[in-house]
Each structure stands twice: as structure tokens, then as C-alpha cells.
Amino acid sequence: ACIPLLTDAGITLVYEPLNTKVNHKGYFLYSSDEALFVAEQVDSPSVKILFDFYQQIMEGERIRDSSQTL
């Protein structure tokens, strides 16, 4: 519902899945799959996902596993 308002104002809404294993307990959006689903449903250039390396803790902890390469 907010897409026309964002577009008219030239604003980009950025949302981020957060790490609920270490902090942000109970946060409703915690996986890349969920974030991508939202983006696909909204389908607007005015809405973007913020994804940083800290989020990888939720999806395999590749950084902590020294046998894995990024």
C-alpha cells in the first residue's frame, strides 16, 4: 500500500532480515528466503533488501567454519 507514496516521494524503503540466533529474538523477518519472498510480492524498485555478512549466521555460519570458502 505504501509503494505509491514511496515512489512519488522518491524514497527507497530498505528492510533487513535480522539474526535471531544471537540477538533480535522474536524478530519477524529472519531469513533470506522470507526477505526475497516479500521483495517478489511487492515487485517495486522502491523497496530493497539489506543483506550483510552478519546475517549468514542464520544460514550456515560459513564465516565461522574455516574449511569453507566464501
CHARMM-style PDB file with segment names, atoms N, HN, CA, C and O in Angstrom:
ATOM      1  N   ALA     1       0.816  -1.205   0.000  1.00  0.00      PROA
ATOM      2  CA  ALA     1       0.000   0.000   0.000  1.00  0.00      PROA
ATOM      3  C   ALA     1       0.855   1.263   0.000  1.00  0.00      PROA
ATOM      4  O   ALA     1       0.408   2.309  -0.471  1.00  0.00      PROA
ATOM      5  N   CYS     2       2.079   1.181   0.522  1.00  0.00      PROA
ATOM      6  HN  CYS     2       2.443   0.332   0.904  1.00  0.00      PROA
ATOM      7  CA  CYS     2       2.918   2.386   0.621  1.00  0.00      PROA
ATOM      8  C   CYS     2       3.730   2.650  -0.654  1.00  0.00      PROA
ATOM      9  O   CYS     2       4.376   3.694  -0.756  1.00  0.00      PROA
ATOM     10  N   ILE     3       3.713   1.740  -1.615  1.00  0.00      PROA
ATOM     11  HN  ILE     3       3.188   0.893  -1.531  1.00  0.00      PROA
ATOM     12  CA  ILE     3       4.549   1.891  -2.813  1.00  0.00      PROA
ATOM     13  C   ILE     3       4.281   3.202  -3.555  1.00  0.00      PROA
ATOM     14  O   ILE     3       5.242   3.887  -3.905  1.00  0.00      PROA
ATOM     15  N   PRO     4       3.036   3.584  -3.811  1.00  0.00      PROA
ATOM     16  CA  PRO     4       2.822   4.869  -4.496  1.00  0.00      PROA
ATOM     17  C   PRO     4       3.386   6.059  -3.718  1.00  0.00      PROA
ATOM     18  O   PRO     4       3.922   6.994  -4.313  1.00  0.00      PROA
ATOM     19  N   LEU     5       3.267   6.025  -2.405  1.00  0.00      PROA
ATOM     20  HN  LEU     5       2.832   5.266  -1.921  1.00  0.00      PROA
ATOM     21  CA  LEU     5       3.818   7.119  -1.587  1.00  0.00      PROA
ATOM     22  C   LEU     5       5.334   7.165  -1.691  1.00  0.00      PROA
ATOM     23  O   LEU     5       5.918   8.238  -1.843  1.00  0.00      PROA
ATOM     24  N   LEU     6       5.971   6.004  -1.611  1.00  0.00      PROA
ATOM     25  HN  LEU     6       5.496   5.133  -1.488  1.00  0.00      PROA
ATOM     26  CA  LEU     6       7.431   5.950  -1.732  1.00  0.00      PROA
ATOM     27  C   LEU     6       7.885   6.455  -3.094  1.00  0.00      PROA
ATOM     28  O   LEU     6       8.795   7.277  -3.200  1.00  0.00      PROA
ATOM     29  N   THR     7       7.239   5.951  -4.121  1.00  0.00      PROA
ATOM     30  HN  THR     7       6.499   5.283  -4.035  1.00  0.00      PROA
ATOM     31  CA  THR     7       7.611   6.320  -5.490  1.00  0.00      PROA
ATOM     32  C   THR     7       7.445   7.813  -5.713  1.00  0.00      PROA
ATOM     33  O   THR     7       8.347   8.465  -6.239  1.00  0.00      PROA
ATOM     34  N   ASP     8       6.309   8.358  -5.322  1.00  0.00      PROA
ATOM     35  HN  ASP     8       5.577   7.828  -4.895  1.00  0.00      PROA
ATOM     36  CA  ASP     8       6.053   9.797  -5.506  1.00  0.00      PROA
ATOM     37  C   ASP     8       7.060  10.658  -4.759  1.00  0.00      PROA
ATOM     38  O   ASP     8       7.439  11.729  -5.232  1.00  0.00      PROA
ATOM     39  N   ALA     9       7.497  10.187  -3.586  1.00  0.00      PROA
ATOM     40  HN  ALA     9       7.189   9.317  -3.202  1.00  0.00      PROA
ATOM     41  CA  ALA     9       8.439  10.957  -2.773  1.00  0.00      PROA
ATOM     42  C   ALA     9       9.895  10.681  -3.152  1.00  0.00      PROA
ATOM     43  O   ALA     9      10.800  11.346  -2.647  1.00  0.00      PROA
ATOM     44  N   GLY    10      10.128   9.708  -4.035  1.00  0.00      PROA
ATOM     45  HN  GLY    10       9.393   9.168  -4.445  1.00  0.00      PROA
ATOM     46  CA  GLY    10      11.498   9.370  -4.412  1.00  0.00      PROA
ATOM     47  C   GLY    10      12.259   8.681  -3.284  1.00  0.00      PROA
ATOM     48  O   GLY    10      13.481   8.796  -3.191  1.00  0.00      PROA
ATOM     49  N   ILE    11      11.547   7.978  -2.445  1.00  0.00      PROA
ATOM     50  HN  ILE    11      10.554   7.884  -2.521  1.00  0.00      PROA
ATOM     51  CA  ILE    11      12.145   7.306  -1.287  1.00  0.00      PROA
ATOM     52  C   ILE    11      12.265   5.815  -1.562  1.00  0.00      PROA
ATOM     53  O   ILE    11      11.370   5.206  -2.148  1.00  0.00      PROA
ATOM     54  N   THR    12      13.379   5.233  -1.136  1.00  0.00      PROA
ATOM     55  HN  THR    12      14.106   5.727  -0.660  1.00  0.00      PROA
ATOM     56  CA  THR    12      13.561   3.788  -1.206  1.00  0.00      PROA
ATOM     57  C   THR    12      13.447   3.218   0.199  1.00  0.00      PROA
ATOM     58  O   THR    12      14.165   3.635   1.107  1.00  0.00      PROA
ATOM     59  N   LEU    13      12.549   2.271   0.371  1.00  0.00      PROA
ATOM     60  HN  LEU    13      11.965   1.932  -0.367  1.00  0.00      PROA
ATOM     61  CA  LEU    13      12.383   1.566   1.638  1.00  0.00      PROA
ATOM     62  C   LEU    13      13.356   0.386   1.637  1.00  0.00      PROA
ATOM     63  O   LEU    13      13.374  -0.412   0.701  1.00  0.00      PROA
ATOM     64  N   VAL    14      14.154   0.286   2.682  1.00  0.00      PROA
ATOM     65  HN  VAL    14      14.139   0.935   3.443  1.00  0.00      PROA
ATOM     66  CA  VAL    14      15.116  -0.805   2.805  1.00  0.00      PROA
ATOM     67  C   VAL    14      14.766  -1.603   4.057  1.00  0.00      PROA
ATOM     68  O   VAL    14      14.611  -1.038   5.140  1.00  0.00      PROA
ATOM     69  N   TYR    15      14.642  -2.917   3.900  1.00  0.00      PROA
ATOM     70  HN  TYR    15      14.768  -3.375   3.020  1.00  0.00      PROA
ATOM     71  CA  TYR    15      14.347  -3.774   5.049  1.00  0.00      PROA
ATOM     72  C   TYR    15      15.386  -4.876   5.128  1.00  0.00      PROA
ATOM     73  O   TYR    15      16.016  -5.229   4.130  1.00  0.00      PROA
ATOM     74  N   GLU    16      15.559  -5.421   6.336  1.00  0.00      PROA
ATOM     75  HN  GLU    16      15.047  -5.134   7.146  1.00  0.00      PROA
ATOM     76  CA  GLU    16      16.659  -6.358   6.574  1.00  0.00      PROA
ATOM     77  C   GLU    16      16.197  -7.560   7.391  1.00  0.00      PROA
ATOM     78  O   GLU    16      15.578  -7.397   8.442  1.00  0.00      PROA
ATOM     79  N   PRO    17      16.497  -8.767   6.910  1.00  0.00      PROA
ATOM     80  CA  PRO    17      16.293  -9.924   7.777  1.00  0.00      PROA
ATOM     81  C   PRO    17      17.348  -9.873   8.882  1.00  0.00      PROA
ATOM     82  O   PRO    17      18.521  -9.618   8.608  1.00  0.00      PROA
ATOM     83  N   LEU    18      16.940 -10.113  10.120  1.00  0.00      PROA
ATOM     84  HN  LEU    18      15.987 -10.320  10.342  1.00  0.00      PROA
ATOM     85  CA  LEU    18      17.876  -9.997  11.237  1.00  0.00      PROA
ATOM     86  C   LEU    18      18.203 -11.352  11.849  1.00  0.00      PROA
ATOM     87  O   LEU    18      17.437 -12.309  11.731  1.00  0.00      PROA
ATOM     88  N   ASN    19      19.340 -11.410  12.495  1.00  0.00      PROA
ATOM     89  HN  ASN    19      19.962 -10.633  12.591  1.00  0.00      PROA
ATOM     90  CA  ASN    19      19.851 -12.614  13.139  1.00  0.00      PROA
ATOM     91  C   ASN    19      19.112 -12.829  14.456  1.00  0.00      PROA
ATOM     92  O   ASN    19      19.267 -12.052  15.398  1.00  0.00      PROA
ATOM     93  N   THR    20      18.308 -13.891  14.513  1.00  0.00      PROA
ATOM     94  HN  THR    20      18.183 -14.522  13.748  1.00  0.00      PROA
ATOM     95  CA  THR    20      17.587 -14.186  15.751  1.00  0.00      PROA
ATOM     96  C   THR    20      18.275 -15.250  16.592  1.00  0.00      PROA
ATOM     97  O   THR    20      17.814 -15.549  17.693  1.00  0.00      PROA
ATOM     98  N   LYS    21      19.369 -15.830  16.103  1.00  0.00      PROA
ATOM     99  HN  LYS    21      19.744 -15.587  15.208  1.00  0.00      PROA
ATOM    100  CA  LYS    21      20.114 -16.821  16.889  1.00  0.00      PROA
ATOM    101  C   LYS    21      20.939 -16.150  17.985  1.00  0.00      PROA
ATOM    102  O   LYS    21      21.019 -16.656  19.105  1.00  0.00      PROA
ATOM    103  N   VAL    22      21.545 -15.022  17.665  1.00  0.00      PROA
ATOM    104  HN  VAL    22      21.480 -14.610  16.755  1.00  0.00      PROA
ATOM    105  CA  VAL    22      22.438 -14.346  18.606  1.00  0.00      PROA
ATOM    106  C   VAL    22      21.742 -13.155  19.270  1.00  0.00      PROA
ATOM    107  O   VAL    22      21.864 -12.962  20.480  1.00  0.00      PROA
ATOM    108  N   ASN    23      21.026 -12.374  18.498  1.00  0.00      PROA
ATOM    109  HN  ASN    23      20.927 -12.531  17.515  1.00  0.00      PROA
ATOM    110  CA  ASN    23      20.279 -11.242  19.044  1.00  0.00      PROA
ATOM    111  C   ASN    23      19.007 -11.046  18.218  1.00  0.00      PROA
ATOM    112  O   ASN    23      18.762 -11.811  17.285  1.00  0.00      PROA
ATOM    113  N   HSD    24      18.229 -10.082  18.528  1.00  0.00      PROA
ATOM    114  HN  HSD    24      18.428  -9.461  19.287  1.00  0.00      PROA
ATOM    115  CA  HSD    24      16.962  -9.790  17.842  1.00  0.00      PROA
ATOM    116  C   HSD    24      15.955 -10.933  17.995  1.00  0.00      PROA
ATOM    117  O   HSD    24      15.213 -11.235  17.060  1.00  0.00      PROA
ATOM    118  N   LYS    25      15.927 -11.563  19.157  1.00  0.00      PROA
ATOM    119  HN  LYS    25      16.529 -11.318  19.917  1.00  0.00      PROA
ATOM    120  CA  LYS    25      14.989 -12.653  19.417  1.00  0.00      PROA
ATOM    121  C   LYS    25      13.554 -12.197  19.145  1.00  0.00      PROA
ATOM    122  O   LYS    25      13.144 -11.111  19.557  1.00  0.00      PROA
ATOM    123  N   GLY    26      12.816 -13.034  18.455  1.00  0.00      PROA
ATOM    124  HN  GLY    26      13.150 -13.916  18.121  1.00  0.00      PROA
ATOM    125  CA  GLY    26      11.422 -12.747  18.173  1.00  0.00      PROA
ATOM    126  C   GLY    26      11.177 -11.859  16.971  1.00  0.00      PROA
ATOM    127  O   GLY    26      10.023 -11.603  16.627  1.00  0.00      PROA
ATOM    128  N   TYR    27      12.235 -11.378  16.318  1.00  0.00      PROA
ATOM    129  HN  TYR    27      13.172 -11.586  16.598  1.00  0.00      PROA
ATOM    130  CA  TYR    27      12.060 -10.531  15.136  1.00  0.00      PROA
ATOM    131  C   TYR    27      11.351 -11.337  14.060  1.00  0.00      PROA
ATOM    132  O   TYR    27      11.662 -12.512  13.867  1.00  0.00      PROA
ATOM    133  N   PHE    28      10.417 -10.738  13.366  1.00  0.00      PROA
ATOM    134  HN  PHE    28      10.163  -9.783  13.522  1.00  0.00      PROA
ATOM    135  CA  PHE    28       9.562 -11.484  12.445  1.00  0.00      PROA
ATOM    136  C   PHE    28      10.222 -11.865  11.124  1.00  0.00      PROA
ATOM    137  O   PHE    28       9.770 -12.807  10.473  1.00  0.00      PROA
ATOM    138  N   LEU    29      11.262 -11.173  10.712  1.00  0.00      PROA
ATOM    139  HN  LEU    29      11.629 -10.408  11.241  1.00  0.00      PROA
ATOM    140  CA  LEU    29      11.890 -11.441   9.406  1.00  0.00      PROA
ATOM    141  C   LEU    29      13.334 -11.853   9.643  1.00  0.00      PROA
ATOM    142  O   LEU    29      14.169 -11.015   9.981  1.00  0.00      PROA
ATOM    143  N   TYR    30      13.638 -13.134   9.470  1.00  0.00      PROA
ATOM    144  HN  TYR    30      12.959 -13.816   9.195  1.00  0.00      PROA
ATOM    145  CA  TYR    30      14.973 -13.612   9.834  1.00  0.00      PROA
ATOM    146  C   TYR    30      15.669 -14.453   8.770  1.00  0.00      PROA
ATOM    147  O   TYR    30      16.778 -14.929   9.015  1.00  0.00      PROA
ATOM    148  N   SER    31      15.072 -14.655   7.612  1.00  0.00      PROA
ATOM    149  HN  SER    31      14.171 -14.269   7.414  1.00  0.00      PROA
ATOM    150  CA  SER    31      15.758 -15.451   6.595  1.00  0.00      PROA
ATOM    151  C   SER    31      15.789 -14.733   5.258  1.00  0.00      PROA
ATOM    152  O   SER    31      14.933 -13.901   4.957  1.00  0.00      PROA
ATOM    153  N   SER    32      16.788 -15.072   4.471  1.00  0.00      PROA
ATOM    154  HN  SER    32      17.483 -15.748   4.716  1.00  0.00      PROA
ATOM    155  CA  SER    32      16.898 -14.514   3.122  1.00  0.00      PROA
ATOM    156  C   SER    32      15.699 -14.921   2.276  1.00  0.00      PROA
ATOM    157  O   SER    32      15.194 -14.128   1.481  1.00  0.00      PROA
ATOM    158  N   ASP    33      15.248 -16.159   2.450  1.00  0.00      PROA
ATOM    159  HN  ASP    33      15.659 -16.803   3.096  1.00  0.00      PROA
ATOM    160  CA  ASP    33      14.097 -16.635   1.681  1.00  0.00      PROA
ATOM    161  C   ASP    33      12.853 -15.794   1.952  1.00  0.00      PROA
ATOM    162  O   ASP    33      12.120 -15.440   1.028  1.00  0.00      PROA
ATOM    163  N   GLU    34      12.622 -15.477   3.222  1.00  0.00      PROA
ATOM    164  HN  GLU    34      13.218 -15.764   3.972  1.00  0.00      PROA
ATOM    165  CA  GLU    34      11.469 -14.637   3.564  1.00  0.00      PROA
ATOM    166  C   GLU    34      11.616 -13.235   2.983  1.00  0.00      PROA
ATOM    167  O   GLU    34      10.662 -12.675   2.443  1.00  0.00      PROA
ATOM    168  N   ALA    35      12.808 -12.679   3.096  1.00  0.00      PROA
ATOM    169  HN  ALA    35      13.583 -13.135   3.534  1.00  0.00      PROA
ATOM    170  CA  ALA    35      13.052 -11.335   2.568  1.00  0.00      PROA
ATOM    171  C   ALA    35      12.849 -11.303   1.054  1.00  0.00      PROA
ATOM    172  O   ALA    35      12.261 -10.361   0.522  1.00  0.00      PROA
ATOM    173  N   LEU    36      13.333 -12.327   0.369  1.00  0.00      PROA
ATOM    174  HN  LEU    36      13.810 -13.092   0.802  1.00  0.00      PROA
ATOM    175  CA  LEU    36      13.163 -12.403  -1.079  1.00  0.00      PROA
ATOM    176  C   LEU    36      11.686 -12.577  -1.451  1.00  0.00      PROA
ATOM    177  O   LEU    36      11.215 -11.995  -2.428  1.00  0.00      PROA
ATOM    178  N   PHE    37      10.969 -13.372  -0.675  1.00  0.00      PROA
ATOM    179  HN  PHE    37      11.351 -13.844   0.119  1.00  0.00      PROA
ATOM    180  CA  PHE    37       9.535 -13.542  -0.919  1.00  0.00      PROA
ATOM    181  C   PHE    37       8.804 -12.203  -0.853  1.00  0.00      PROA
ATOM    182  O   PHE    37       7.975 -11.900  -1.712  1.00  0.00      PROA
ATOM    183  N   VAL    38       9.114 -11.403   0.170  1.00  0.00      PROA
ATOM    184  HN  VAL    38       9.787 -11.649   0.867  1.00  0.00      PROA
ATOM    185  CA  VAL    38       8.492 -10.082   0.307  1.00  0.00      PROA
ATOM    186  C   VAL    38       8.823  -9.223  -0.905  1.00  0.00      PROA
ATOM    187  O   VAL    38       7.936  -8.584  -1.471  1.00  0.00      PROA
ATOM    188  N   ALA    39      10.086  -9.201  -1.307  1.00  0.00      PROA
ATOM    189  HN  ALA    39      10.806  -9.720  -0.847  1.00  0.00      PROA
ATOM    190  CA  ALA    39      10.507  -8.389  -2.451  1.00  0.00      PROA
ATOM    191  C   ALA    39       9.773  -8.811  -3.726  1.00  0.00      PROA
ATOM    192  O   ALA    39       9.344  -7.969  -4.515  1.00  0.00      PROA
ATOM    193  N   GLU    40       9.636 -10.116  -3.913  1.00  0.00      PROA
ATOM    194  HN  GLU    40       9.985 -10.799  -3.272  1.00  0.00      PROA
ATOM    195  CA  GLU    40       8.931 -10.606  -5.100  1.00  0.00      PROA
ATOM    196  C   GLU    40       7.461 -10.221  -5.077  1.00  0.00      PROA
ATOM    197  O   GLU    40       6.896  -9.879  -6.116  1.00  0.00      PROA
ATOM    198  N   GLN    41       6.839 -10.269  -3.920  1.00  0.00      PROA
ATOM    199  HN  GLN    41       7.297 -10.547  -3.075  1.00  0.00      PROA
ATOM    200  CA  GLN    41       5.426  -9.908  -3.811  1.00  0.00      PROA
ATOM    201  C   GLN    41       5.210  -8.418  -4.033  1.00  0.00      PROA
ATOM    202  O   GLN    41       4.242  -8.017  -4.680  1.00  0.00      PROA
ATOM    203  N   VAL    42       6.105  -7.602  -3.501  1.00  0.00      PROA
ATOM    204  HN  VAL    42       6.891  -7.928  -2.975  1.00  0.00      PROA
ATOM    205  CA  VAL    42       5.983  -6.151  -3.633  1.00  0.00      PROA
ATOM    206  C   VAL    42       6.324  -5.715  -5.060  1.00  0.00      PROA
ATOM    207  O   VAL    42       5.646  -4.870  -5.644  1.00  0.00      PROA
ATOM    208  N   ASP    43       7.396  -6.315  -5.613  1.00  0.00      PROA
ATOM    209  HN  ASP    43       7.947  -7.002  -5.139  1.00  0.00      PROA
ATOM    210  CA  ASP    43       7.808  -6.065  -7.003  1.00  0.00      PROA
ATOM    211  C   ASP    43       7.897  -4.575  -7.338  1.00  0.00      PROA
ATOM    212  O   ASP    43       7.229  -4.085  -8.248  1.00  0.00      PROA
ATOM    213  N   SER    44       8.734  -3.872  -6.583  1.00  0.00      PROA
ATOM    214  HN  SER    44       9.276  -4.269  -5.844  1.00  0.00      PROA
ATOM    215  CA  SER    44       8.897  -2.437  -6.803  1.00  0.00      PROA
ATOM    216  C   SER    44      10.364  -2.038  -6.649  1.00  0.00      PROA
ATOM    217  O   SER    44      11.038  -2.502  -5.730  1.00  0.00      PROA
ATOM    218  N   PRO    45      10.857  -1.185  -7.537  1.00  0.00      PROA
ATOM    219  CA  PRO    45      12.224  -0.675  -7.378  1.00  0.00      PROA
ATOM    220  C   PRO    45      12.361   0.257  -6.169  1.00  0.00      PROA
ATOM    221  O   PRO    45      13.474   0.644  -5.812  1.00  0.00      PROA
ATOM    222  N   SER    46      11.260   0.613  -5.550  1.00  0.00      PROA
ATOM    223  HN  SER    46      10.356   0.299  -5.840  1.00  0.00      PROA
ATOM    224  CA  SER    46      11.292   1.477  -4.364  1.00  0.00      PROA
ATOM    225  C   SER    46      11.485   0.685  -3.077  1.00  0.00      PROA
ATOM    226  O   SER    46      11.534   1.272  -1.996  1.00  0.00      PROA
ATOM    227  N   VAL    47      11.594  -0.638  -3.173  1.00  0.00      PROA
ATOM    228  HN  VAL    47      11.554  -1.115  -4.051  1.00  0.00      PROA
ATOM    229  CA  VAL    47      11.757  -1.491  -1.998  1.00  0.00      PROA
ATOM    230  C   VAL    47      12.958  -2.405  -2.217  1.00  0.00      PROA
ATOM    231  O   VAL    47      13.024  -3.129  -3.211  1.00  0.00      PROA
ATOM    232  N   LYS    48      13.910  -2.366  -1.278  1.00  0.00      PROA
ATOM    233  HN  LYS    48      13.857  -1.778  -0.471  1.00  0.00      PROA
ATOM    234  CA  LYS    48      15.155  -3.130  -1.400  1.00  0.00      PROA
ATOM    235  C   LYS    48      15.418  -3.923  -0.121  1.00  0.00      PROA
ATOM    236  O   LYS    48      14.941  -3.579   0.961  1.00  0.00      PROA
ATOM    237  N   ILE    49      16.198  -5.005  -0.284  1.00  0.00      PROA
ATOM    238  HN  ILE    49      16.586  -5.285  -1.162  1.00  0.00      PROA
ATOM    239  CA  ILE    49      16.628  -5.819   0.853  1.00  0.00      PROA
ATOM    240  C   ILE    49      18.044  -5.411   1.238  1.00  0.00      PROA
ATOM    241  O   ILE    49      18.906  -5.256   0.372  1.00  0.00      PROA
ATOM    242  N   LEU    50      18.284  -5.239   2.526  1.00  0.00      PROA
ATOM    243  HN  LEU    50      17.584  -5.365   3.229  1.00  0.00      PROA
ATOM    244  CA  LEU    50      19.634  -5.042   3.045  1.00  0.00      PROA
ATOM    245  C   LEU    50      20.108  -6.389   3.566  1.00  0.00      PROA
ATOM    246  O   LEU    50      19.479  -6.973   4.448  1.00  0.00      PROA
ATOM    247  N   PHE    51      21.198  -6.876   3.031  1.00  0.00      PROA
ATOM    248  HN  PHE    51      21.709  -6.402   2.315  1.00  0.00      PROA
ATOM    249  CA  PHE    51      21.739  -8.163   3.466  1.00  0.00      PROA
ATOM    250  C   PHE    51      23.213  -7.982   3.747  1.00  0.00      PROA
ATOM    251  O   PHE    51      23.970  -7.589   2.860  1.00  0.00      PROA
ATOM    252  N   ASP    52      23.633  -8.262   4.971  1.00  0.00      PROA
ATOM    253  HN  ASP    52      23.018  -8.581   5.692  1.00  0.00      PROA
ATOM    254  CA  ASP    52      25.044  -8.137   5.297  1.00  0.00      PROA
ATOM    255  C   ASP    52      25.597  -9.492   5.757  1.00  0.00      PROA
ATOM    256  O   ASP    52      24.839 -10.445   5.936  1.00  0.00      PROA
ATOM    257  N   PHE    53      26.899  -9.571   5.943  1.00  0.00      PROA
ATOM    258  HN  PHE    53      27.514  -8.796   5.797  1.00  0.00      PROA
ATOM    259  CA  PHE    53      27.529 -10.833   6.290  1.00  0.00      PROA
ATOM    260  C   PHE    53      27.135 -11.347   7.673  1.00  0.00      PROA
ATOM    261  O   PHE    53      27.232 -12.547   7.932  1.00  0.00      PROA
ATOM    262  N   TYR    54      26.701 -10.479   8.548  1.00  0.00      PROA
ATOM    263  HN  TYR    54      26.622  -9.505   8.338  1.00  0.00      PROA
ATOM    264  CA  TYR    54      26.273 -10.927   9.866  1.00  0.00      PROA
ATOM    265  C   TYR    54      25.060 -11.858   9.753  1.00  0.00      PROA
ATOM    266  O   TYR    54      24.900 -12.772  10.562  1.00  0.00      PROA
ATOM    267  N   GLN    55      24.231 -11.630   8.775  1.00  0.00      PROA
ATOM    268  HN  GLN    55      24.361 -10.887   8.117  1.00  0.00      PROA
ATOM    269  CA  GLN    55      23.042 -12.455   8.558  1.00  0.00      PROA
ATOM    270  C   GLN    55      23.413 -13.904   8.248  1.00  0.00      PROA
ATOM    271  O   GLN    55      22.595 -14.796   8.473  1.00  0.00      PROA
ATOM    272  N   GLN    56      24.609 -14.167   7.743  1.00  0.00      PROA
ATOM    273  HN  GLN    56      25.273 -13.442   7.560  1.00  0.00      PROA
ATOM    274  CA  GLN    56      24.982 -15.529   7.381  1.00  0.00      PROA
ATOM    275  C   GLN    56      24.969 -16.476   8.581  1.00  0.00      PROA
ATOM    276  O   GLN    56      24.940 -17.693   8.395  1.00  0.00      PROA
ATOM    277  N   ILE    57      24.992 -15.954   9.795  1.00  0.00      PROA
ATOM    278  HN  ILE    57      25.016 -14.965   9.947  1.00  0.00      PROA
ATOM    279  CA  ILE    57      24.877 -16.787  10.990  1.00  0.00      PROA
ATOM    280  C   ILE    57      23.564 -17.580  10.945  1.00  0.00      PROA
ATOM    281  O   ILE    57      23.505 -18.713  11.421  1.00  0.00      PROA
ATOM    282  N   MET    58      22.542 -16.998  10.387  1.00  0.00      PROA
ATOM    283  HN  MET    58      22.590 -16.077  10.000  1.00  0.00      PROA
ATOM    284  CA  MET    58      21.245 -17.654  10.286  1.00  0.00      PROA
ATOM    285  C   MET    58      21.211 -18.709   9.188  1.00  0.00      PROA
ATOM    286  O   MET    58      20.318 -19.557   9.166  1.00  0.00      PROA
ATOM    287  N   GLU    59      22.176 -18.660   8.278  1.00  0.00      PROA
ATOM    288  HN  GLU    59      22.900 -17.971   8.296  1.00  0.00      PROA
ATOM    289  CA  GLU    59      22.085 -19.504   7.090  1.00  0.00      PROA
ATOM    290  C   GLU    59      23.371 -20.285   6.834  1.00  0.00      PROA
ATOM    291  O   GLU    59      23.865 -20.325   5.707  1.00  0.00      PROA
ATOM    292  N   GLY    60      23.906 -20.901   7.877  1.00  0.00      PROA
ATOM    293  HN  GLY    60      23.505 -20.868   8.792  1.00  0.00      PROA
ATOM    294  CA  GLY    60      25.011 -21.804   7.687  1.00  0.00      PROA
ATOM    295  C   GLY    60      26.307 -21.449   8.379  1.00  0.00      PROA
ATOM    296  O   GLY    60      27.211 -22.282   8.443  1.00  0.00      PROA
ATOM    297  N   GLU    61      26.426 -20.261   8.889  1.00  0.00      PROA
ATOM    298  HN  GLU    61      25.691 -19.584   8.836  1.00  0.00      PROA
ATOM    299  CA  GLU    61      27.629 -19.816   9.597  1.00  0.00      PROA
ATOM    300  C   GLU    61      28.906 -20.143   8.830  1.00  0.00      PROA
ATOM    301  O   GLU    61      29.851 -20.693   9.397  1.00  0.00      PROA
ATOM    302  N   ARG    62      28.934 -19.814   7.572  1.00  0.00      PROA
ATOM    303  HN  ARG    62      28.167 -19.367   7.111  1.00  0.00      PROA
ATOM    304  CA  ARG    62      30.091 -20.101   6.714  1.00  0.00      PROA
ATOM    305  C   ARG    62      31.363 -19.395   7.177  1.00  0.00      PROA
ATOM    306  O   ARG    62      32.462 -19.920   7.000  1.00  0.00      PROA
ATOM    307  N   ILE    63      31.223 -18.224   7.760  1.00  0.00      PROA
ATOM    308  HN  ILE    63      30.331 -17.797   7.904  1.00  0.00      PROA
ATOM    309  CA  ILE    63      32.415 -17.485   8.186  1.00  0.00      PROA
ATOM    310  C   ILE    63      33.117 -18.189   9.344  1.00  0.00      PROA
ATOM    311  O   ILE    63      34.347 -18.213   9.389  1.00  0.00      PROA
ATOM    312  N   ARG    64      32.355 -18.768  10.291  1.00  0.00      PROA
ATOM    313  HN  ARG    64      31.356 -18.749  10.256  1.00  0.00      PROA
ATOM    314  CA  ARG    64      32.956 -19.461  11.429  1.00  0.00      PROA
ATOM    315  C   ARG    64      33.594 -20.792  11.052  1.00  0.00      PROA
ATOM    316  O   ARG    64      34.472 -21.274  11.768  1.00  0.00      PROA
ATOM    317  N   ASP    65      33.174 -21.392   9.949  1.00  0.00      PROA
ATOM    318  HN  ASP    65      32.461 -21.000   9.367  1.00  0.00      PROA
ATOM    319  CA  ASP    65      33.698 -22.680   9.505  1.00  0.00      PROA
ATOM    320  C   ASP    65      34.889 -22.418   8.586  1.00  0.00      PROA
ATOM    321  O   ASP    65      34.716 -22.104   7.408  1.00  0.00      PROA
ATOM    322  N   SER    66      36.087 -22.547   9.126  1.00  0.00      PROA
ATOM    323  HN  SER    66      36.227 -22.802  10.083  1.00  0.00      PROA
ATOM    324  CA  SER    66      37.286 -22.198   8.364  1.00  0.00      PROA
ATOM    325  C   SER    66      37.538 -23.118   7.180  1.00  0.00      PROA
ATOM    326  O   SER    66      38.361 -22.790   6.326  1.00  0.00      PROA
ATOM    327  N   SER    67      36.859 -24.255   7.098  1.00  0.00      PROA
ATOM    328  HN  SER    67      36.190 -24.522   7.792  1.00  0.00      PROA
ATOM    329  CA  SER    67      37.049 -25.129   5.960  1.00  0.00      PROA
ATOM    330  C   SER    67      36.256 -24.675   4.739  1.00  0.00      PROA
ATOM    331  O   SER    67      36.465 -25.169   3.632  1.00  0.00      PROA
ATOM    332  N   GLN    68      35.360 -23.744   4.950  1.00  0.00      PROA
ATOM    333  HN  GLN    68      35.190 -23.342   5.850  1.00  0.00      PROA
ATOM    334  CA  GLN    68      34.546 -23.216   3.838  1.00  0.00      PROA
ATOM    335  C   GLN    68      35.190 -21.964   3.278  1.00  0.00      PROA
ATOM    336  O   GLN    68      35.827 -21.206   4.009  1.00  0.00      PROA
ATOM    337  N   THR    69      35.025 -21.748   1.989  1.00  0.00      PROA
ATOM    338  HN  THR    69      34.507 -22.364   1.395  1.00  0.00      PROA
ATOM    339  CA  THR    69      35.473 -20.508   1.375  1.00  0.00      PROA
ATOM    340  C   THR    69      34.251 -19.713   0.971  1.00  0.00      PROA
ATOM    341  O   THR    69      33.219 -20.269   0.596  1.00  0.00      PROA
ATOM    342  N   LEU    70      34.386 -18.413   1.053  1.00  0.00      PROA
ATOM    343  HN  LEU    70      35.224 -17.961   1.357  1.00  0.00      PROA
ATOM    344  CA  LEU    70      33.264 -17.537   0.681  1.00  0.00      PROA
ATOM    345  C   LEU    70      33.295 -17.283  -0.794  1.00  0.00      PROA
ATOM    346  OT1 LEU    70      32.438 -16.569  -1.315  1.00  0.00      PROA
TER     347      LEU     70
END
